[in-house]
Amino acid sequence: MFYRIRVFLLELKKSKNSILFSLKKHRFDDLYYLTKLAKCCHILDKGCHTVPFEKNHSRNIYDEAKKNLAKITNNDFIDDPCYVWCLSRIKLYEKLQSEDIITTPCYIDTENYSDVDSQKYNKFIASAVSVRRFNDKEINNSIIENCIMTAQTAPSSCFRQTVRCYAIKSKEKIHQLSKNIAGLTGFSNGVPLLFCITSDIRSYDCIDRDLAYIDASLFAQNLILSLRANNIYSVFLNFQQATQYDINNVKEKLELPDYEKIIVFVASGYSNYVSEKPIRLNFNKVGKIYE
């Protein structure tokens, strides 16, 4: 009983901290405004592809998008592909407002896969297995970058794209972090690559702050599948039971800003041997089809 009360109080404290943080005045920067811009343009894009199209619909979102657009001045962000896409959505919205006859925006043809391709894809997804036995083969930085960008293609709530991913190859830094990450134990030959996945929570309101976990989880799953496609194995390391002391130490070592919430860690590396994958529950335990 006392344990349950203690857990409840800890959870209450975490929620309180998240709520108070979301109400604070933050140091807004170009990345923050680009995230807000992306959210607005995602909503505008949905409206532009709605049939029939309604003129002047989401005008308040358009006005908010223009305000965020005006606040982005750094060339590094203006040249970003996401910024360019946002600009194209604003122009599309404006074009549709001025046209007498509304033409539906172009859609891209669907890409269909054969049954053979589908079976291969399903087999590939099922091949992902948690591994804690890595060898010493170094992972090329270009592979790491490509895997992170592939993970970035995962869906995110209202296209916020708040997930941040830090790849740590330094053995010394991984050793330092191991003192604060409970799951970073029991590895046969150390961890050659450690990912820290966080979420910039500035763009979430109090009511939808838990979406940070969903966005980061979708990103993380894409990441391990992309790594697996490069013959790199991984395992998730839970960080939800970390104390505030652990959180502070990790943030200090990785120089993370206070508005980034640490969601999960992923240990990765090449491996010569993997353990058997645990057998999952039957379909009737996890799924149901309504007809």
C-alpha positions in Angstrom: 0.0 0.0 0.0 2.8 2.5 1.0 4.6 1.6 -2.3 1.5 2.4 -4.3 1.0 5.7 -2.6 4.7 6.6 -3.1 4.4 5.8 -6.8 1.2 7.8 -7.1 2.8 10.8 -5.5 5.9 10.6 -7.7 3.6 10.5 -10.8 1.7 13.4 -9.5 4.9 15.3 -9.1 6.0 14.5 -12.6 2.7 15.7 -14.0 2.9 18.9 -11.9 6.4 19.6 -13.2 5.3 19.1 -16.8 2.3 21.4 -16.4 4.3 24.1 -14.7 7.0 23.9 -17.4 4.4 24.3 -20.2 3.1 27.4 -18.6 6.6 29.1 -18.3 7.9 31.8 -20.5 10.5 30.0 -22.6 13.4 31.2 -24.5 11.9 31.0 -28.0 14.2 30.4 -30.9 14.0 29.7 -34.6 13.6 25.9 -34.1 10.7 26.5 -31.8 9.0 28.8 -34.4 9.7 26.3 -37.2 8.0 23.6 -35.2 5.0 25.8 -34.6 5.0 26.7 -38.3 5.1 23.1 -39.3 2.1 22.3 -37.1 0.1 25.2 -38.7 1.1 24.2 -42.3 0.1 20.6 -41.6 -3.4 21.8 -40.7 -3.5 24.0 -43.8 -2.3 21.1 -46.0 -5.1 18.9 -44.7 -7.6 21.7 -45.5 -6.2 22.2 -49.0 -6.7 18.5 -49.8 -10.3 18.4 -48.5 -12.9 17.8 -51.1 -14.9 19.9 -51.5 -12.5 22.7 -50.6 -13.9 25.5 -48.4 -12.5 29.0 -48.9 -11.5 31.0 -45.8 -11.5 27.8 -43.7 -8.8 27.8 -41.1 -8.0 31.4 -41.6 -6.9 31.7 -38.0 -4.3 28.9 -38.6 -3.1 30.7 -41.7 -2.6 33.9 -39.7 -0.7 32.0 -37.0 1.5 30.4 -39.7 2.4 33.8 -41.2 3.3 35.1 -37.7 5.6 32.1 -37.1 7.1 32.5 -40.5 8.0 36.1 -39.9 9.9 35.2 -36.7 12.3 32.7 -38.5 15.3 34.7 -39.6 18.2 32.2 -39.4 19.4 31.1 -42.8 20.1 27.6 -41.5 16.3 27.2 -40.9 15.2 29.1 -44.0 17.2 26.6 -46.1 15.7 23.6 -44.3 13.5 21.3 -46.5 10.7 21.5 -43.9 10.7 25.3 -44.0 10.5 25.1 -47.8 7.6 22.7 -47.6 5.8 25.0 -45.2 6.3 27.9 -47.5 4.8 25.9 -50.4 1.7 25.0 -48.2 1.1 28.7 -47.4 1.4 29.6 -51.1 -1.0 26.8 -52.0 -3.5 28.0 -49.5 -3.3 31.5 -50.8 -3.7 30.3 -54.4 -6.8 28.3 -53.6 -8.3 31.4 -51.9 -7.9 33.5 -55.0 -9.2 31.0 -57.6 -12.7 31.3 -58.9 -12.9 27.6 -59.7 -11.3 25.4 -57.1 -9.1 22.6 -58.6 -8.1 19.8 -56.3 -4.4 19.8 -55.5 -2.4 17.0 -57.2 -2.2 13.7 -55.4 0.7 11.3 -55.8 -0.1 7.9 -57.2 -0.1 5.1 -54.7 2.7 2.5 -54.7 1.5 -1.0 -54.4 3.6 -4.0 -53.4 3.2 -7.5 -54.5 2.4 -10.4 -52.1 6.0 -11.5 -52.3 7.2 -8.0 -51.3 4.7 -7.9 -48.5 5.9 -11.3 -47.1 9.5 -10.1 -47.2 8.7 -6.9 -45.5 6.7 -8.6 -42.7 9.6 -11.1 -42.3 12.1 -8.2 -42.0 10.0 -6.4 -39.3 9.7 -9.7 -37.4 13.5 -10.1 -37.6 14.1 -7.2 -35.2 15.1 -8.7 -31.8 16.5 -7.2 -28.6 20.3 -7.8 -28.5 22.7 -7.2 -25.7 25.7 -8.9 -27.2 27.6 -6.6 -29.6 31.0 -6.9 -31.2 33.7 -4.2 -31.6 33.0 -3.3 -35.2 32.6 0.5 -35.6 29.4 1.9 -37.0 30.0 4.5 -39.7 28.8 8.0 -39.1 27.0 8.2 -42.5 25.0 5.1 -41.5 24.0 6.7 -38.2 22.9 9.9 -40.0 20.9 8.0 -42.6 19.2 5.9 -39.9 18.2 9.0 -37.9 16.8 10.7 -41.0 14.8 7.5 -41.8 13.5 7.6 -38.2 12.5 11.2 -38.8 10.0 10.1 -41.5 7.8 8.6 -38.8 4.5 10.3 -38.1 4.3 13.0 -35.4 1.4 14.7 -33.8 0.3 17.6 -36.0 3.6 17.4 -37.8 5.4 18.9 -34.7 8.6 17.0 -35.2 9.7 17.5 -31.7 11.9 14.4 -31.4 15.6 14.9 -31.0 18.1 12.1 -31.3 21.7 12.0 -29.9 24.1 9.3 -31.0 26.9 8.6 -28.5 29.9 6.6 -29.7 32.4 7.7 -27.0 33.1 4.7 -24.7 34.0 7.1 -21.9 30.7 9.0 -22.2 28.7 5.8 -22.4 30.5 4.6 -19.2 29.6 7.8 -17.5 26.0 7.6 -18.5 25.7 3.9 -17.4 25.7 5.1 -13.7 22.3 6.9 -14.4 20.7 4.5 -16.9 19.5 1.4 -15.1 19.0 -0.6 -18.3 22.6 -0.1 -19.4 23.8 -3.2 -17.6 24.2 -6.8 -18.5 25.9 -6.3 -21.9 28.4 -9.0 -22.9 30.9 -6.7 -24.6 29.9 -3.1 -23.8 27.7 -0.8 -26.0 29.4 0.6 -29.1 26.6 3.0 -29.9 24.0 4.6 -27.6 21.1 6.7 -28.7 19.4 9.2 -26.4 15.9 10.1 -27.7 14.2 13.2 -26.3 11.3 15.4 -27.1 11.2 19.2 -27.2 8.1 19.7 -25.1 7.8 23.5 -25.7 5.3 22.9 -28.6 2.9 20.8 -26.5 0.1 22.3 -24.4 -0.7 20.9 -21.0 -3.6 18.9 -22.3 -1.6 17.0 -25.0 1.8 16.8 -23.2 1.7 13.0 -23.3 1.9 13.1 -27.1 5.6 13.5 -26.6 5.9 9.9 -25.7 3.9 8.7 -28.7 5.9 10.8 -31.1 9.2 9.6 -29.7 8.1 6.0 -29.7 7.2 6.1 -33.4 10.5 7.7 -34.1 12.4 5.1 -32.0 10.7 2.2 -33.7 11.6 3.6 -37.1 15.2 4.0 -35.9 15.7 0.4 -34.8 14.1 -0.9 -38.1 16.4 1.3 -40.1 19.4 0.1 -38.0 18.3 -3.5 -38.6 18.2 -2.8 -42.3 21.9 -2.0 -42.0 22.6 -5.2 -40.1 22.8 -3.4 -36.8 20.9 -4.7 -33.8 19.4 -2.8 -30.9 17.6 -2.9 -27.6 15.4 -0.3 -25.9 16.5 0.9 -22.5 13.7 2.2 -20.2 14.3 5.5 -18.6 10.9 6.2 -17.0 12.0 5.0 -13.6 15.0 7.4 -13.5 15.2 9.7 -10.5 15.5 13.4 -10.8 19.2 13.0 -9.9 19.7 10.6 -12.8 17.8 12.9 -15.2 19.9 15.9 -14.2 23.2 14.0 -14.5 22.3 12.8 -18.0 21.2 16.2 -19.2 24.4 17.7 -17.8 26.6 15.2 -19.5 24.9 15.5 -22.9 24.3 19.3 -22.5 20.6 19.0 -23.1 18.3 22.0 -22.6 15.7 22.0 -19.8 12.9 21.9 -22.3 13.9 18.5 -23.7 12.3 15.5 -22.0 14.3 12.3 -22.1 12.0 9.6 -23.4 14.1 6.4 -24.0 17.6 5.2 -24.8 18.6 2.7 -27.5 21.8 0.6 -27.3 23.0 -0.6 -30.7 25.8 -2.4 -32.5 26.8 -5.1 -34.8 26.5 -8.6 -33.5 27.8 -12.1 -34.3 25.2 -13.9 -32.2 21.6 -13.0 -31.3 19.3 -14.7 -28.8 16.1 -16.4 -29.8 13.2 -14.0 -30.2 10.5 -14.5 -27.5 7.2 -16.0 -28.7 4.4 -13.4 -28.9 0.8 -13.9 -27.8 -1.7 -15.3 -30.3 -3.8 -13.0 -32.4 -7.0 -13.6 -30.4 -5.2 -12.2 -27.3 -4.2 -8.9 -29.0 -6.5 -8.3 -31.9 -10.1 -8.3 -33.0 -11.8 -7.7 -36.3 -15.2 -6.1 -36.5 -17.3 -6.8 -39.6 
